[in-house]
Structure formats: structure tokens, C-alpha cells
Amino acid sequence: MASTPARTPASAPAPASGSAPAPAHSPAPGPAVDFAPGAGEARRDGAQPHPGPVGSPRPYATHEVTNQAPPLPPYDASDDAALLEGLRREGAGWAEDGVRRLGMRAGSAQVQEWADLANRHEPELRTHDRYGNRIDEVDFHPAWHHLMRTAVAEGLAGAPWADDRPGAHVARTAGGLVWGHTDAGHGCPTSMTYAAVPALRAQPDLAALYEPLLTSRVYEPGLRAPAGKPGLLAGMGMTEKQGGSDVRTNTTTAAPAKEPGVYTLRGHKWFTSAPMCDVFLVLAQAPGGLSCFLVPRVLPDGSRNTFRVQRLKDKLGNRSNASCEPEFDGTVAWLVGPEGRGVKTIIEMVNCTRLDCVMMSAALMRKTLVEAGHHARHRRAFGALLADQPLMRNVLADLALESEAATTLTLRLAGAADRVAREDARAPREAAFRRVATAVGKYWVTKRGPAFTAEALECLGGNGYVEESGMPRHYREAPLLSIWEGSGNVNALDVLRALEREPGAAEALFAELALAHGADPRLDAAVTRLRRGLGEASPAGARRLVELMALALQASLLVRHAPPAVADAFCATRLGGDWGHSFGTLPASADLDAILERALPGFG
């Protein structure tokens, strides 16, 4: 589908040179008051004062702008010590130049404008063409396509699966952490495309056909036969209205066709994002049980597959991305993996997209922290810059701790995913660690996102509450990441399930925590509590236990890799109890200057 023109209202024509609109009425006579600057005094913007009649007010004198932060762009979204250190530590130091280049582009005025436009001009569903033919297409603003084209070209979709370099998956995650400073919506199709590859490998013949296209760095929108395109995007259709995350209750049926491995689907999915993707992995009930299927939008012969988009979801956030309810009725699909093993086949896709939920939450935290820090550097209140106010510094330092912990955990999870994908010598232990730690990170980091974003927004005060600041968009985005790929309860219970059923999962988690043993007594005490808690684990207490796992895991990483000021403050507050119930309650012992200087250079 070709890009559609921007759907922006036409601007009103400018008045002719030297003309001005006629006033609606003449002002009542009154005393002359001179609000203009004194003789020779220039305005703040360098323009000369209005030379109106002596004694008359200067037009728009009350509109002079002072004490407002300048626009943030351009800025470097990769200027984050925790991110760059983690990139090197997890084996992708070779990608640093590329990540830095992408960070500068993400923070540019042009790309930030793309993000704004893609969200202001939302996708539009076209079920039929002008002649009445059913087409089920979605039109996007050109800014969406600019963002998508860049993301795919930079390897943020399926490219790492075709890259043999150690750390390729870490490099992708680091790229996502900086490109996530733009728009979260287009991260959905790139994430699903990345995640589809390992799931598709359960069916080698389909993988041989589609994987080279899913790992391409070419973005080509439009519905055409997959084999005729230089690159493909993949979506996912799992949930249905009656079950949501309980996918085993799915009622979509799959009937075998005459050709081996081919089925026809009939049913209605409840949440399927990015309907303009080329192929979808879908769950449906086959004769042998719940199974995974590949559904192309266009069949090999060039005809449209039945994929009726009933409506687009009117969502809280993620507005640039189209999420829909598709109907299947005689829809042609290919079986992926054995019948009855649909959940097991697609679970690898879920593991990948859960990692991306952690990544996107961490990116959102970092983005809003940068925005809050920028505002505080330029806004004055009560006689001083906000950046110099002790309580504001406490708030920002507390947010900085949370952001670094999220980023560091994200890159550790990406490192595990990379080593598993490459099947290196550490792969078996890393696979067990990844299985439990990704679910832990998904539960905790995405849960912290909404509270974090709200606090960062509050740092801007009323300025942060208006749409033009961008902060409301980030705030609306934050809750999605704790819902997508399983809400909090689903992930917490999944952690317990993994510890119970996955061989070596508990041992791998405690082996990771043991690497920091003896470095901080508060962490050691937390690990002891965690061991005791595992012996008493129950579904009702799953959240409490998983929270402790997450905090212990983050603390162990910070104790080993972060500066002492960061690690000590994190352990004192998150594990030692020397903390309040909101951000900005760090104890007097916390080295705020060191924490802020690391997170926001020049702030200390």
C-alpha cells in the first residue's frame, strides 16, 4: 500500500503583506500606559521594540515568554552510561558507533516530529474500495512509514537472526532502547517480526521460505504476494474475546485442507496488532488440539486471503499503531509445528516479545527522565533553578536509580537471549536463567513504568500535562507494556510455573545472584529471604515473591557493574527499607550529586 498524504488541516491563508485584520470594535478611551521597553532596550529574542505611538502599550507585551525551557531536540538518546556499559559488557561493543549514530537520529527534531505526527494522525481503516470491493487495508500517516523504514533498516526487526556476530541480539536491544525515544507504536510490528523467526523455525520448510524475508532490512509497505517483496513484517493473533490471556479457550477452528499442512480457519480474534503486516502467527483449534498457524495476508498466487478487519481498537495509548479485530472465514493457513502444540510453538515468540516489553518500558523511563531533567535545568521557581532545588534533585535521582536498574536488567536479559540463540557454551544455563528472569523483568519493569512516567510528568508541572509537551503520550503508553504479553498476574504465575517445571531455573537464578554475594549485606539478606520464600511459594503470594526476585536481581547487577553511589542507594531503598512510598524519598545518605551526574551529565 502506498503511503497516503498527510491528513492535516489546510492552513489558513496568511494576510497580505502589511495588512492586518480589522478590529472587532474600538477600545474604550482610557489612560495611556507605556508597557514598552525603555529607549534602546532590545527584546530577549533580539528583535527591536514595537515603535508604536508614544505612551501606547506595546502590542502583545503580555505575551513575552520568560522562564520556559527551550525545546529539547536535538539531543543524543544514546548518551546513557548504563546503556553503553551494558552494551559492551554483554558482548556487543562492536555496535557502539551504530547505536550512538541512531541515538543522535532518534533525538533529532525531524524524528521527534515524525513521532508526534504518527500519533496525532492515527491509522484509518478502509474496509472497501470505492467500487465496493472488500480490501481491509489501513492507511497510515507518512511519518509512520518513515519511522518503520528507519527501524527495519537499523536492524530492529528480524535482522539479528541473520547476523552471526556475537552480541547481535544485544545490539538490537540497545538500538531499541535509543530508538524507543521516538514512538512506541511502531515498535509493535518490529517486535513481532523479530519474535516470529524462532517460532517459525518449528516448521523448517516454512522457515526456509520466509526467514530470509523476515530478517531483511528492507521495509516495503503494501499487500503483495510475500515471495515478491524484498522484506516482510509479521504479526500475531492469539487472544479472543472470551479468554484473553487464557488462549486455551480459543474457539477459532482449523480444518485440514487437501494439501498436507494446509488448513482453513474460521473465527474472530480480539486483539491483533499491525494488520498491514504480511504474515501472522495465529492460534486455532485443530483436530489434534490448539495449534499454531502461519496466515499470509496475500496468498502465493497473489489473491487476497480472507482477513476481514472488523474494526480498529480505540486505545488508551499506542495510538500510532493499528490494533484490530480480524475475522477468519475460510482463511488459508499453514501449520507451524505439530498439531496440539500451539502454545509450546509460540512460547518462544512470547519470550522475545516479553523482552521487548521490558526494553520499551526502560526506553520510556529514560526518555521521560531526560525530558524532566531538561525542564529542571531551565525552569526557575522560588528563586532558583529547579535543578538546584534539593527536593527536585531527590526526585530526579530516585528516577535515575530506577531507570538505570531497568536498563541494566534489560541488557542482561538480551545477553542471555543472544547466547541462547547462538548456542554458545553457556547456552543451557542461560536458557534456564532467561526463562525465569525474562518473566520476572516483564512483571516488574513494566509495572514500574506508569508510576515512573507520572512522576517525570509531574516534574514539568502543568507544562507536562498538555499534549504539546509529549508527556501525556508517554504516560498513556506506559500501562500497555504491563498488559501486552500477559498482565501482572499472568507473568507472576508464569514465574512460579517456570521455577517448578523448568529444570535448572531456580539454580540459574541463584547462580546469577551469587555473583554479587558479600558485596552488600542488604542484598545478601534479600537473597536469604528469597530462598526461604521459594519454599513457601503460593499463587496468592506470587506478586510479592516475584517483586523480591526482581529487586534482588537488579541490585545484584548494580552492585557488580554500577558506581558505588548508585548501587548503595538502590540497595538502601529498594532492599533496605530506607525509603518512602513514592519517588523522591531517598535517604540523606544518598549521594545525589554522583547519581545525577551519571544519569544526566552536567547535572551533578
N, C-alpha and C positions, 0 to 999 in steps of 0.2 A: 504494500500500500504506500503510495507516495505521500510525502509529508504534506500536511494541509497548511494553508496560510494561517498566520496568527489571527485569532478571533478577538482582536482588541477593538474597542470602540474608536470610531474615527475622531480625530482631534478637531476641536472647533477651530475655524479659520482665525488666524491672527489678525488683529486690527491693522489697517493700513498704516504705513509709517507716519508718525506724527499725530495720529488720530487717537482718540480715547473715547470710551463710552460716555454718553451724556448722563449726568447725574439724575437720579430719580426725583430729587427735589433739591431745592436750595437750602443750605444750612441756615438756621436761625442766627440772627446777628448776636454777637456776644463779645466779651473782652478778647483782645488779641493776646495770644500766649505763644512765646517763641520756644519750641522744643528742639530747634535745630542746634547742631554743634556750634561752638564758637568760631569766630573767623579763623580760617586756615586749618581747622581741625578736620582730619580725614576720618572716614568711617573705618571700622575694623576690617572690612573687606577691601580696603584701598580705594573705593570709589569716593568721589567728591560729594559733599553735601548738596542736597537739592537747593538750587538757587531761588527758591520761592520768594514772594514779596516779604519785605522786612516786617517782622512781627507776626508772620503767619506760621502755623505749625508745619513741620516738615512732613510730607505725605508718608504714611506707613512708619512713622517714627516708633510706634509701639511694637512694630514687628522686628526690630533689631534683635538678632539672635546672639545670645551670650550663654556661657556655661552649659553648652551642649557638646557631647562627644562628636568628633568628626566621624565620617564613615570609616568602617574598619578596613575594607579592601583597599589595595591589595595586601595580603598577608600570606605567610608561609604556614600552611596547615600541617607541615611535617616538622615544624620547629618544636619538637617534643622529645626531651631527653629520654623519657621512659620508652617511647616508641622506638627510637633509633637504637638504643641499647638493647632492647629486646629483639629487634631485627637481627642485629649482629650475633647476639647470644644464641638465637635459635637457628643459626646456620644460613642466613640469607644476607649477610653483609655485602655480598656482591650486588645486591639490588638497591643499595642505599642511594646511589645517584638518581636512579629512576624514581624512587619514592620521593626524594627531595624535589625533583622536577615536577612530579604530579602534585605534590603539596603546594608548590607555588601556583600551579594552574588552578587547583581547587580554590585557593584563596583569592583568585583574581576577580576583578569587578565583573568581567564578562561572564564567567562561570557562575558566580553568585547570582547574577541576573537571570541566567538560564534556570537556576533552581527556583527562583521566585516566580518566573513566568510559567514554568511547568506546573506549579501548584495553583497559581491564580487562574489559569485557563485549563480546566480539568478535562479529562478524556470524555468524548461523546460517542455514545453507541448509535450505530446505524444498522438497524435490523434488515432494511430493504433498500434496494437502489431505486432510482426514480421510475423504473418501469415495473416495480413490484416484485422483483426477484429477491429472494432471501439471500443476504450476503453476510450478516453477523460480523461486522467489522467495527473497530473502534478507532476513532480519529484522535490523534494527539497533537498538541502544540509542537511546532518545530523545536522548541527548546528541549523537549523530552528526547527527541531524536539526537540532538547534539550531545546530551548527557550520555545517552545509551552508546552512541558511536565511540565516544571517548572511553567509557568504561570497558567496552569489549576490546578496543584496540590496546588498552593498557593491561590486558590480561586478567580483568576482574570477573570474567565469566568462567568458561571451562578451560582456558589455556593451560593452567598448571598441570593438568593431566597429560599434556603432550610435552612437558618440559622435564627433561631428565636431571636438571641441576638440583643438587641437594638444597632444600630450603625454598623450592618453587612455591609451595603452598603457603609458607610463611610470608614470602614476598607478596603474594596476592592479598593475604590478610592485612599486611601493613599498608598496601595500597588502598584497601577498603577503609582502613582507619583514617586515612587522609582524604580520600575522595568522599567519604561519608560526611565531610563538612559541607557538602553541596545539598543534594536532595536524597532523601531516604527512599522515596517511592521506586525509583528505577533500580534500586538495589535488589528489589524482589525478583525480577526476571534474570538478572545476572547471577543471583544466589541460586535460584532453582536450576539454571543451566549448569552451574558448577556442580551442584549436588546430583544431577541426573546421571552423570557419567558413571560413577561407581555402581549405581543401581542397575543401569543398563548392561553392565558387564555380566550380569547374571544370565544374559541371553547373548552369547558370543556372536551369533550371526547378525543380530540387530546392532550390537556394539561396533562390529566391523563396518557396517554401513553408515551409522550415524555419528560415531565418536569423532572422526576427523572433522566433521562439520560443527559439532558442539564445542570442540576445542579451538575452533578458528578464532582469529582476532578481527574478523570482518563482520560488521553489523549491516545487515540489509533488511530493512522492514518490508512488509508486504507478504501476502499469502500466495505462494507458488509451490510447486512440487519440491519437496525437500532436496532431492538429488540435484536439482538445477540451481541451487543457491550456494553462494560461497561460504555461508556461515548460518548456523541455526541457533535458536533460543528454545529452551524447554520450560514448560510449566508443570504444575502438579494439581491433580484433582483427587482429594482424599475424603474430605468431610461432607456429610449430608445433614439435612435439616433435623432429622430425628435423632442424630447421635453425636454430631460434632467430633470431639477427640476420640470418642468410642467408635472407631472405624469398623469394628467387627459387626456393628449393627447395620452396616450399609445395605441398601436394598437394590442398588444398581446391579443388573444381571448381565452376564456374559454368556452368550450361546455360541458353541463351536460352529464354525462355517465348514465348507467342504475342504478348503485348503488347510493343511496342517499348520497349527499355530495361529490361525486367524479366527477371530471371534467377532460377533456383533453385540454391541452394548445397548442397554436400554435403562434409563434412569435420569436422575436430576441431582446435580451436585450443588452444594450450598455456598462454598467459598472456593473459587478457582481464580487465582490472580493472573494478571497479564494474559488475557485471552488472545492477544495477537502473537503469542509465541507460535512456533512452528509445530512443535510436538509436545505432548503431555503424558506424564506417567499418572495412571488412574487406577484406583482400586475398584473391583467389581466382584460379585459373587458368581464364580464359575461352577460347573458341576462338582468339581473337587474342592470347593470352598473359596474363601476370599483370596483373590489373586491380583497380580499386578499386570497392567497392560500399557502398551505404547499406543497413543492415539494421535495421528497426524491431523492437522487442520486441512491439509490438501493431500489427496491420495496420489500414489505414484503416477497414475495416468493423467494427472492434472485436474481432476474433478474435485469439487469441494466435498469433504467429509461432513457428515451431519453433526454440527456443533452449534446448536441454537442458543445464542446468548439471550436469556430471558430478560435480564436487567443487570445494570451495574449497581454495586453496593454504594450507598450514601454513607460514607465512613466518617468517623471522628477525625482521623488524620490520614496520612498516606494518600493524600488527595490526587497527587500526580499519577498514581498507579491505578489502573483499572482492575477492580476485583469484581467477579461476576458469578452469576448462576447459569451454568450451561446445562442444556438438556440433550441427552443422547437418545436416539431413536433409530436403531439400525446402523449405529455408528461403527465403522470398521476399526478393529483394534488388533494388535499383535501381542501375544502372551510374552511376558518377561519373567523368566524363572518358572519353577514348577507350579502347577495348579495347587491352590490351598496354602501357598507360602507367600502370599502377597505382603503381609506385614514384615516378614523377615527380609523379603527382597527390597522393600522400600525403606527399611530402617536405616540403611547406610545413607540414603538421601536425607533422612531426618537428622542424622548425626551431623551432616555437613551444614544443613540449614540452621540447626541449633547453634553451631559455632558462629555462623553469620549473625544470628540474633545477638550473641554476646558482643561480637565485633561492632555491630551497628549501634548497640547501646553505649559501648565505650567511645565510639566516634561522636555520638550525640553529646555525651558528657563533656568530652574535650572541646567540642565546638561551642557549647554554651558557656563553659568556663572561660574560653578565650574571649567571648563576647562580654561576659561580666567583667573580666579583668580590664579589657579595653575601656569600658564605660567608667570603671572606677579610677582609671588613670587620668581621665579628662573631666570628670564631674566634681564640682565643689559643693560642699554642704557644711553649714555651721562653721565656716571659716577655714576649712581645709579640704584638700582633695579627698575623695572617698578612699583612695588608695593609701592614704596616710592615717585614716581613722582606725584605731585599734580593733574595734569590733568588726568592721568590714574586713580587715585583714584576717581576723579569726575565721570568718565565714569563708573567704576565698581559700585560705589554707586548708580548711576542712574539706572543701570541694576538691582541692588539688590532691589530697590524700586519696579520696575516693576514685578520682579519675586515674591516678597512677596505678592503683590496685587493679582497676578494671582493665586497663591497657596491658599491664604485665601479665595478668591471667590470660587474657585473650591470646597473646603471642605465645605463651606456654602451651595452650591448647592447640594452636596452629602448628607449633613444633611437633607435638605428638602426632597430629594428623599427617604431617609431612613424612615423618619417619615410618608410620604405618603404611602410607601409600607407596613408599619406596622399598618397603620390606627390608630395612636395614637390620643390623644385628640386634638393635634394641626394640624392634617392632613388637614382639609378643608382649613384653611388659608395657610398652607404650600403648598398645591396643587396649589392654585392661585398664590402664590409667585413663585413657581417653574416654572409654565407655562410661565411667562413673563421673569423671571430672567435667566433661562437657555438659552433662545434665546438671551437675552442681552449679557450674558457671551460668548456664542458661537460667536456672532458677534465680540465682542471687543477683547477678549483674543487671539483668533486665528488670528485676524488682526495684533496684536502687535508682534506675533511670528516671521515673516520674518525679520522685522526691528531689532528686538532684536538679532536674531541669526546672522545677518550680522554684527552687532556691536561687538558681542562677538568674532566672527571670526576675525574681524579686530584687536582685542586686541593681537592676535597671529601674526599679520602681514603676511608676506609671508609664514611662517610656517603653518598658518591656512588655506592657500589657496591650499595646497597639500593634496591629498587624504589620505595619511598616518596619518594625524592628526585627521581624523574623522570629522572635522568641515564641509567640503563640503557635507558630507552625511546629517548632521543635517540641513544645510542650504537648501538643496534640499527638505528635508522633510517638512520644516516649512509651505510652501504655501498650502500643501494638506489639512491641518486642517481647513482652512478657506473656502475650496471648498466642502469638504465632508459634506454631510447632509445639503446642501444648502449654496450657496455662500453668500457674504455680503449682497447683495440686498435682497435675499430671506429671510434671518434672520431679517434684519431690518424691512422689511414689515410685517413679521410674528409678531414682537413685537407690531406694531400698531394694527394688527388684534386681537391679544390677549387682548390688552387693551380695544378694542372696543367691543369684543364679549364675553370675559370670565368674568363672574360675579366675582367681588371682586379682579380682577387682579391689577388694579391701587391702590386700597385701601391697598392691601397686600404689594405692593412695597413701598408705602409711610409710612406704618406702620413700615417696616424694617428701612427705612431711619430715621424715627422719634426717633429710639432708640439712635441715636447719636446727637439729637438736642441740641444745646447750647454748644457742645464740641469744635467746631471750627467755627468761623464766615464765613470762606470761604466755608465750606460745607453747612452751613445754607443758604448762598446766592445762592449756586448752586441748592439746593432743591427748593428754591423760583423760580429760573429761569426754573427749570424743570416743576413745576406746571403750570407756565404760558405757557410754550412750549406745554404741552399736549393739552391745549385749542386751540392751533393754528396748531396742527399736520397735516401734509400733506405727501403724498408719496414722493414728491420731497425733503422734508427735513427730511426724516426718519433716514438717517445715522447720521445727526447732533444731532438729538434728542436722539437716542439710545446711541451714544457716551457719551452724558452728563449723561444718566442713568447709564451707566457702571462705569464712573468715580466717580459719586456720591455714587454708591453702594460700590465700592471698598474703597473709602475714609471713608464711614461710618463704614465699618468693621475694617479698620486700626485704626481709631480714638478710637474705642471701645476696640480693642484687641492687637494692636501693641505698641511697646515702643514709647514715645513721639517724639524721633528723626525721626523715620520712618513716623509716621502719619503727623507730621508737614511738613516735606519735601515733602511728597506726596501732601498734600493739597496746599502748596505754589506753587508747579509747575503745577500739573495737573488741579487744580481748580482756583488757584490764579493768574495764568498767569506769574509768575516769573520764566520763563523757556524759553529755545530756541526752535529750531526746530529739534534738534537731541539729542541723549543721550549724557551725559557728560556736560550738561549745567545747573547743579544745582546751585542755588544762593550761595553767600558767607555765608549766614546764616545757610546753611545745615550742620548738624553735621556728616561729612563724616566718622569720626572715629567710631562713635556709629553705624551708618548704616552698615559699612563694618564688624565690629566685630560681629554683629548679623548674617549677611548673611554668612560670611566666618570667622569663629572663628580663632583668631590669627592674623587677618589682621588689626585690629584696631590699 
